[in-house]
Structure formats: structure tokens, C-alpha cells
Amino acid sequence: MEFLRPAGWEEALAAKAEHPTAVPIAGGTDVMVEINFDQRRPGHLLDLNRITELHEWEVGAEDVLLGACVPYTRIIERLGTELPGLALASRTVGSPQIRNRGSVGGNLGAASPAGDCHPALLTAGAEVEAESVRGTRRIPVEDFFTGVKRNALAPDELIKRVHIRKATGPQQFSKVGTRNAMVIAVCGFGIALHPGTRTVKAAVGSAAPTPFRATAAEDFLTAALAEEGCWDSGGAVPPSVARRFAELCSAACNPIDDVRGTAAYRRHAVGVMARRTLGWVWDGYRAAGTGTGPRTARTDEGGAQCA
């Protein structure tokens, strides 16, 4: 195994063009596990740690440009306001040591169905900036995942940064695992409100071959909130609406049985998370000052109640 250590981005692109099967490594939180367990033996490892721009981010008027190697810890500490859903998901990743090393770029490159950051990226409206010696392109995150641990990158491409829309409303993330910490998700769920367009985005992880948006559930909830006048009044999400939203999220899943959970359990858990996160995110919308009437507790059915 040959270790390539470019000093700059152009040198990295040239190395990837010369060795298309070279495996990029930065934090190594996924790659080194596979190597240590003899699940992968690449001919070349391409170390990206010396490339400064991959460790940087920029907050613009509408987007955050997140370098591929920015660790989860920096997202939690510095970008919780702009990217609340991603910050919440980042808090669930491994241990502090893993969060100090692991990155969104690495999570995307691994393309695991259980990647913790993927639901948050799907609900935020992210694009992956991929580059090679041939040029640069931006791939909508919805099109990035092509199969189990497969992505849309060409053999000579590297992820440079991720363009993520800044939050315009509350976002939430929930994850079920076989224990409370340092665990691969049995399933994960993200939801984001977009008050400007009065739309909802919901995404599921680890319940299909790829992470995905639950578009039928999104369309139903977006229409139901408008019909009930909830955006203007900050009124209750009716329990029947929350229940149907959860059912549609569950129905969108295409899970498998494995050592972490059965397909039936995953469908059930996604429904539970959908109801709960809807309650949390709607509470956040009301707490931001939208609507009238006092705030009260969520119902057992996941509806956020108000007078």
C-alpha cells in the first residue's frame, strides 16, 4: 500500500487522476476501520490532511460552504445557529475523539446508508462540490447516493466542499441505536421547516439502501399545515396529521433485517421519530415567536398544542 501525501489541492487532484482507485483519507474514522478489519486493501491511500482549504468554512448570506475535512466538533461549536440540524446530528457521532477527526466530507464519501449527517444534509438542501483535473461540478445531495456505500463521484473526483443552505426555520434530528452513544444508527430521521416557502423536508437514514427524503410525507404535511392555517396561527398540528405524517414516513422505508435491528422495527422506529421530531420542530417554530396563544406540551400523538 502506497501512501500519497499531497501538499496542496492541485497536487491532490493530480494524484487522484493518476491513481483513480486511491482512497482519500483525512480523519480515517471509516477507512481505518475497514483496513484494520481487512475489509479493504487499497493500492494507494491519499492523505488530505495538509490541504488547508479543506479544513475551512465560510458563512455567506444564504449558504455555508463547508470544507470536506471540517470536523464534527467545529460544526457543533461554530455552526449550530446556521446549521442546527447538522449540529444536532454531529453530536450523535461516536465519541469526542471521533468527532474531533470525522467530517461531513468523509461521511459523504463513505456513503453508508447509516451516515449520521445525511438526513440533515437532505433536509437542509445541500450540494456536494466535486472536483477533478477536468473541472468542478455541484451534485445535489439527493442525487449523490447511488447505492449501499456507493456515490456519484467519478473515479478521478474528490469532494472539495459542501454547499448547505442556512437554516431559515427550526430543524431537528433523531437517531435510534442499540445503545446511547458510540453506535451505528439502527435508523435516523431529520426534519426541517422552511417558513419562507412554507414547506417541510423530512429525511430518513439507515432504513433503505440509501438515505432518502420522504417526499410523500413532506407533501402531505406541507399541505396539511397550510390547510389548518398553522403557519400563520402557530396553532396545533392535529394528532391525526402527525399520525398520518408518521405513517407515510414509515411506508417510504425499504429496510432490511440485520444484526442491529429488523426491518419491521426500523419502520416502526422511523414512525415514532417522525412524530416526535415533528413535535419538537413545531415547538421550535412557535418558540421563535410565530403564532399566538400560549405554548403547551406535545401530545402523545406528536402534535404540538397551543390554545
C-alpha positions, -999 to +999 in steps of 0.1 A: +000+000+000+015+033-011+008+065+010+004+097-011+006+130+008-001+160-014+008+194-001-020+212-019-053+208-036-040+208-072-014+182-063-042+161-047-063+162-079-033+153-100-026+123-077-062+112-079-062+115-117-030+093-118-043+068-093-082+067-097-085+039-072-066+058-045-088+060-013-089+095+003-082+097+040-084+126+064-099+116+098-098+079+089-127+071+111-143+048+084-113+040+062-090+028+090-117+006+105-121-012+071-083-016+067-079-028+103-106-054+098-091-064+064-122-053+046-103-031+022-068-031+009-063-002-014-032+002-035-029+038-025-041+060+003-044+097-005-039+118+027-057+151+025-047+165+059-022+190+047-047+208+024-057+239+043-088+249+024-105+215+031-104+224+068-121+258+064-157+270+061-174+302+050-207+316+061-224+335+033-257+354+031-276+322+022-252+293+023-225+278+044-195+265+024-182+236+045-148+222+037-147+185+032-124+180+062-141+203+088-146+180+118-179+175+135-166+193+166-162+225+147-198+222+133-211+218+169-191+246+183-193+272+155-222+264+132-251+255+154-270+286+145-266+284+108-268+246+105-288+234+136-299+200+121-264+191+111-250+202+145-276+180+163-266+151+141-229+158+147-235+155+184-246+118+180-214+108+161-192+084+180-170+097+209-154+131+213-122+117+197-142+106+167-160+139+164-126+157+165-114+137+135-145+127+115-160+151+089-191+155+067-169+150+036-157+117+049-193+107+058-204+115+023-175+097+007-183+066+027-219+068+015-231+045+042-270+043+045-264+049+082-243+080+079-255+104+107-251+136+087-270+125+057-306+132+068-296+167+080-280+174+046-310+162+027-334+184+047-312+214+046-308+214+008-271+206+003-249+203-028-217+184-029-189+202-048-168+176-066-136+185-084-111+167-107-084+179-131-113+180-157-132+207-137-157+213-110-194+203-106-220+205-079-241+174-072-275+178-053-272+156-022-304+138-033-285+126-063-252+118-046-261+084-030-263+058-057-264+026-036-251+009-005-217+027+001-217+040-034-218+076-045-219+097-077-182+107-077-163+098-108-131+078-102-109+109-105-130+132-084-126+144-048-151+162-026-138+197-020-167+212+000-204+210+007-228+239+000-255+239+026-284+263+028-285+282+061-315+274+083-345+297+079-365+278+105-362+251+131-345+218+124-344+185+143-326+152+142-332+119+160-314+086+160-321+051+173-292+029+182-285-003+202-270+019+229-270+056+238-235+065+224-207+054+201-231+034+179-241+030+143-277+041+137-303+015+135-322+043+118-321+081+118-345+109+110-342+146+102-368+173+097-366+209+087-392+237+085-388+263+057-412+291+068-403+313+038-417+288+014-440+272+039-426+237+032-413+208+052-384+185+044-380+151+061-353+125+055-345+090+067-312+072+072-304+035+077-339+023+065-332+018+028-302+011+005-295+049+005-305+078+027-336+094+012-362+122+015-397+111+024-413+132-003-449+119+001-448+126+038-433+161+031-461+169+006-488+157+029-475+177+059-469+208+038-504+208+025-519+199+059-502+228+077-514+252+051-550+239+052-551+241+090-536+276+090-508+265+113-481+287+097-499+319+105-515+310+138-488+288+153-517+265+161-517+228+169-506+202+145-536+180+148-528+145+161-543+129+130-520+149+108-489+139+129-500+103+128-505+103+091-471+120+086-455+093+106-473+065+086-461+080+054-425+082+066-427+046+077-442+035+044-414+052+025-388+029+041-372-001+024-352-016+053-335-050+058-331-073+088-296-072+102-277-076+135-287-041+146-325-045+140-353-060+120-370-043+091-402-042+110-385-025+139-369+001+116-402+010+101-418+014+135-389+034+149-390+058+119-427+064+125-420+072+162-391+095+154-412+113+127-440+121+153-415+132+180-393+153+158-424+170+143-435+179+178-400+193+187-396+212+155-430+228+157-423+238+193-392+255+180-412+273+154-437+286+180-409+295+204-394+317+177-424+340+181-447+327+154-484+324+160-505+334+190-516+317+222-496+300+250-472+272+244-481+238+259-467+203+259-467+180+229-494+153+229-486+116+229-495+115+192-468+140+184-489+171+179-476+204+193-505+220+211-515+256+217-546+275+227 
